[in-house]
């Protein structure tokens, strides 16, 4: 999309942004990260005369650790995300106010999660800090996304993050962590609704360009944390545990938003929009097949593991 067209679309969407900003502020509930951290469990580390972290201090499973670390490091890269949306949406008017408000709300998520993990000694704080330094140094770069592509991407990404946080809370087996991540998930859901509504308006103003952006962002979607060290290993653990997998991505993230936009029943597309919609439909059919295969293989693996456990056989780590 030419720069002049992109800028015109941003200007055309400004009243919708203002309306949804007011809606968001009316629905958002004030909360404070410190309220969700069990401070009474905290104690000094060695530098202040206490005891440094050791693995047996954590009550989290390896899967819960992987999910919490991945989610937290993703939240930690907020400065990069702020730069991304401030550059594309601008710092003036309703767009600029939203950028600032969104950034302030997102900042609470990393604060709460990090404080929880350090206070409860859920993960090695030294390794966590090293990972944060490495990941924030490399930062996040979405490439050359247009403003329309960016707002489309975050519509899906915010919902994906909500699902991941919510399900991570459940596998921690800790009511404190579960409550904290449920609170964070509420923010993510409101953010998704804001962006989703902007794209819905864009579909009315520039249907072909918006449909092209939707198809491209769904087909090329990846989480912003995909470039962090260990992401592939951790994401596989997360998928095997059912925290976030292809089935959830298709059923609970992609399809609900596409249905809200009425993508497959719209009649206002031209040739560009029709082609993009056809490409999207083909991709979704393949994604659904991949998701079904993954779920089937996971069920088979769990059945084999259960059989070995019942028989007293030592599990094959490579299986």
C-alpha positions in Angstrom: 0.0 0.0 0.0 1.5 3.4 -1.0 2.5 5.6 1.9 -0.1 8.3 0.9 -2.9 5.6 0.9 -1.7 4.2 4.3 -1.7 7.7 5.9 -5.2 8.4 4.5 -6.5 5.2 6.0 -5.0 6.0 9.4 -6.7 9.4 9.2 -10.0 7.9 8.1 -9.9 5.4 11.1 -9.1 8.2 13.6 -12.8 8.6 14.7 -13.1 4.8 15.2 -9.9 4.8 17.2 -11.2 7.6 19.4 -14.5 5.8 19.9 -12.8 2.5 20.8 -10.3 4.3 23.1 -13.2 5.7 25.1 -14.9 2.2 25.1 -11.6 0.7 26.3 -11.1 3.2 29.1 -14.7 2.6 30.2 -14.2 -1.1 30.5 -10.6 -1.4 31.7 -10.4 -2.1 35.4 -7.6 -0.7 37.6 -5.3 -3.3 39.1 -1.9 -3.3 40.7 0.9 -5.9 40.0 1.9 -6.0 43.7 -1.5 -7.3 44.7 -0.8 -10.5 42.8 2.6 -11.4 44.2 2.9 -13.6 47.4 5.5 -11.3 49.0 5.5 -13.3 52.3 7.3 -16.1 50.4 10.2 -13.9 49.5 13.7 -13.9 51.1 17.1 -12.6 50.5 19.6 -14.0 48.0 23.2 -14.6 48.7 24.5 -11.1 48.0 22.4 -9.9 50.9 23.3 -12.8 53.2 20.5 -15.2 52.1 20.5 -18.2 49.9 20.8 -18.3 46.1 18.4 -20.2 43.9 18.5 -24.0 43.5 16.2 -26.2 41.4 14.5 -27.9 44.3 13.1 -24.5 45.5 10.8 -24.3 42.5 7.3 -25.9 42.7 6.7 -25.4 39.0 6.9 -28.3 36.5 9.4 -28.0 33.6 6.5 -27.3 31.3 5.2 -24.5 33.5 8.7 -23.0 33.8 9.0 -23.1 30.0 5.7 -21.4 29.5 6.2 -18.8 32.2 9.7 -17.9 30.9 8.5 -17.7 27.3 5.5 -15.6 28.2 7.5 -13.3 30.4 10.4 -12.7 27.9 7.8 -11.9 25.3 6.3 -9.3 27.6 9.8 -8.0 28.4 10.3 -6.8 24.8 7.8 -4.0 25.3 10.2 -1.2 24.3 10.5 -2.8 20.8 6.7 -3.2 20.5 6.2 0.4 21.6 8.5 1.5 18.8 6.7 -0.7 16.3 3.3 0.7 16.9 4.4 4.3 17.6 6.2 4.4 14.3 3.2 3.0 12.4 0.3 4.6 14.2 1.9 7.9 15.2 2.0 9.8 18.5 -0.7 12.3 17.9 -4.5 12.3 18.4 -6.4 9.2 19.4 -3.8 6.9 17.9 -1.1 8.4 20.0 -3.1 8.3 23.2 -3.9 4.6 22.5 -0.2 3.8 21.9 0.7 5.3 25.3 -2.2 3.7 27.2 -1.5 0.3 25.6 2.1 0.5 26.5 1.4 1.4 30.1 -1.1 -1.5 30.5 1.3 -4.0 28.9 4.1 -2.9 31.2 2.2 -4.2 34.2 2.3 -7.8 32.8 6.0 -8.2 32.9 6.3 -6.6 36.3 3.8 -8.9 37.9 5.1 -12.1 36.3 8.8 -11.3 37.1 8.0 -10.4 40.7 6.0 -13.6 41.1 8.8 -15.8 39.7 11.6 -14.2 41.7 9.6 -14.1 45.0 8.4 -17.7 44.7 11.8 -18.9 43.3 9.9 -20.5 40.4 12.8 -20.2 38.0 16.5 -19.4 38.2 16.6 -15.6 38.4 20.2 -15.4 37.1 19.3 -17.4 33.9 16.1 -15.4 33.6 18.0 -12.1 33.7 20.6 -13.3 31.2 17.8 -14.3 28.8 16.1 -10.9 29.3 19.3 -9.1 28.5 19.9 -11.2 25.4 16.4 -10.9 24.0 15.9 -7.2 24.7 19.2 -6.4 23.2 18.3 -8.2 19.9 14.8 -6.7 20.2 11.8 -7.3 17.9 11.4 -6.2 14.3 8.2 -7.0 12.4 9.8 -6.0 9.1 8.2 -3.6 6.8 4.5 -4.1 7.9 2.2 -1.3 6.9 0.0 0.2 9.6 -2.9 -1.9 8.3 -0.9 -5.1 8.4 0.3 -4.1 11.9 -3.1 -3.6 13.4 -4.3 -6.8 11.7 -1.4 -8.8 13.1 -1.9 -7.6 16.7 -5.6 -8.5 16.5 -4.6 -12.1 16.3 -1.5 -11.8 18.5 -3.3 -10.3 21.4 -5.8 -13.1 21.5 -3.0 -15.7 21.1 -1.3 -14.1 24.1 -4.5 -14.2 26.1 -4.9 -17.9 25.4 -1.3 -18.7 26.2 -1.4 -16.8 29.5 -4.7 -18.3 30.6 -3.7 -21.8 29.9 -0.2 -21.3 31.5 -1.9 -20.3 34.7 -3.8 -23.6 34.8 -0.7 -25.8 34.4 1.2 -24.0 37.2 -1.0 -25.8 39.7 -0.7 -22.6 41.8 -3.8 -20.6 42.5 -1.7 -17.5 43.0 -0.1 -17.7 39.5 -3.4 -18.8 38.0 -5.2 -15.7 39.4 -2.4 -13.4 38.2 -2.3 -14.7 34.7 -6.1 -14.6 34.5 -5.9 -10.9 35.4 -3.3 -10.3 32.7 -5.4 -12.2 30.2 -8.3 -9.8 30.8 -6.0 -7.0 29.6 -5.0 -8.9 26.5 -8.6 -9.6 25.6 -9.5 -5.9 25.8 -6.5 -5.1 23.6 -7.7 -7.7 21.1 -11.2 -6.2 21.0 -9.7 -2.7 20.3 -7.6 -3.8 17.4 -10.3 -6.2 16.1 -12.8 -3.3 15.9 -10.3 -1.1 14.1 -9.8 -3.8 11.4 -13.6 -4.3 11.2 -13.9 -0.5 10.3 -11.0 -0.8 7.8 -12.9 -3.6 6.0 -15.7 -1.1 5.3 -13.3 1.7 4.2 -10.8 -0.3 2.2 -12.1 -3.9 1.9 -9.6 -5.2 -0.7 -6.5 -3.8 1.0 -7.8 -5.0 4.4 -8.6 -8.5 3.1 -5.1 -8.7 1.6 -3.6 -7.7 5.0 -5.8 -10.3 6.8 -4.7 -13.1 4.5 -1.0 -12.2 4.7 -1.0 -11.9 8.5 -2.8 -15.2 9.1 -0.7 -17.1 6.6 2.6 -15.6 7.8 1.7 -15.4 11.5 4.3 -16.1 14.2 4.5 -15.0 17.8 6.8 -12.0 18.5 8.9 -14.3 20.8 9.8 -16.6 17.9 13.3 -15.2 17.7 14.2 -15.7 21.4 16.7 -18.4 22.3 15.1 -21.7 23.1 11.8 -20.7 21.7 11.4 -23.8 19.5 12.1 -26.2 22.3 9.8 -24.3 24.7 7.0 -23.9 22.2 7.0 -27.7 21.6 6.7 -28.3 25.3 3.9 -25.8 25.5 2.1 -27.4 22.5 2.4 -30.9 23.9 0.9 -29.7 27.2 -2.0 -28.1 25.4 -1.1 -24.6 26.5 -0.9 -23.3 23.0 -0.9 -25.5 19.9 -2.1 -25.6 16.3 -5.6 -26.6 17.3 -6.0 -23.7 19.7 -4.4 -21.4 17.2 -7.0 -22.4 14.5 -10.1 -22.8 16.7 -9.6 -20.2 19.5 -7.6 -17.5 17.8 -7.9 -17.3 14.1 -11.5 -18.5 13.4 -13.3 -16.4 16.1 -11.8 -13.2 14.7 -12.4 -14.1 11.1 -16.0 -14.9 12.0 -16.4 -11.6 13.8 -15.2 -9.8 10.6 -17.6 -11.9 8.5 -14.7 -12.5 6.2 -16.2 -15.5 4.2 -19.7 -14.0 3.7 -18.8 -10.5 2.6 -19.8 -9.4 -0.8 -17.9 -6.1 -1.1 -14.5 -7.4 -2.3 -13.0 -6.7 -5.7 -10.6 -9.0 -7.5 -7.7 -8.3 -5.0 -9.9 -9.1 -2.0 -11.5 -12.2 -3.6 -8.0 -13.6 -4.4 -6.8 -12.9 -0.9 -9.9 -14.6 0.6 -9.3 -17.7 -1.6 -5.7 -17.9 -0.5 -6.8 -17.6 3.1 -9.4 -20.4 2.8 -6.8 -22.7 1.2 -4.4 -22.0 4.0 -7.0 -22.5 6.8 -7.9 -25.9 5.3 -4.3 -27.0 5.5 -3.9 -25.6 9.0 -7.0 -27.5 10.2 -5.5 -30.7 8.8 -2.2 -30.1 10.5 -3.9 -29.3 13.8 -5.9 -32.6 13.6 -2.7 -34.6 12.9 -0.9 -32.9 15.8 -3.7 -33.6 18.3 -3.9 -37.2 17.1 -0.1 -37.8 17.5 -0.2 -36.1 20.9 -3.0 -38.4 22.0 -1.1 -41.5 20.8 2.0 -40.3 22.6 0.1 -39.8 25.9 -1.5 -43.2 25.5 1.9 -44.9 25.1 3.3 -42.9 28.1 0.3 -44.0 30.2 0.8 -47.6 29.2 4.5 -47.5 30.1 3.6 -45.9 33.4 1.0 -48.6 34.2 3.5 -51.4 33.3 6.3 -49.8 35.3 8.4 -49.5 32.2 11.0 -46.7 32.1 9.8 -44.1 29.6 11.8 -43.6 26.4 12.9 -39.9 26.6 13.2 -39.7 22.9 9.6 -40.8 22.2 
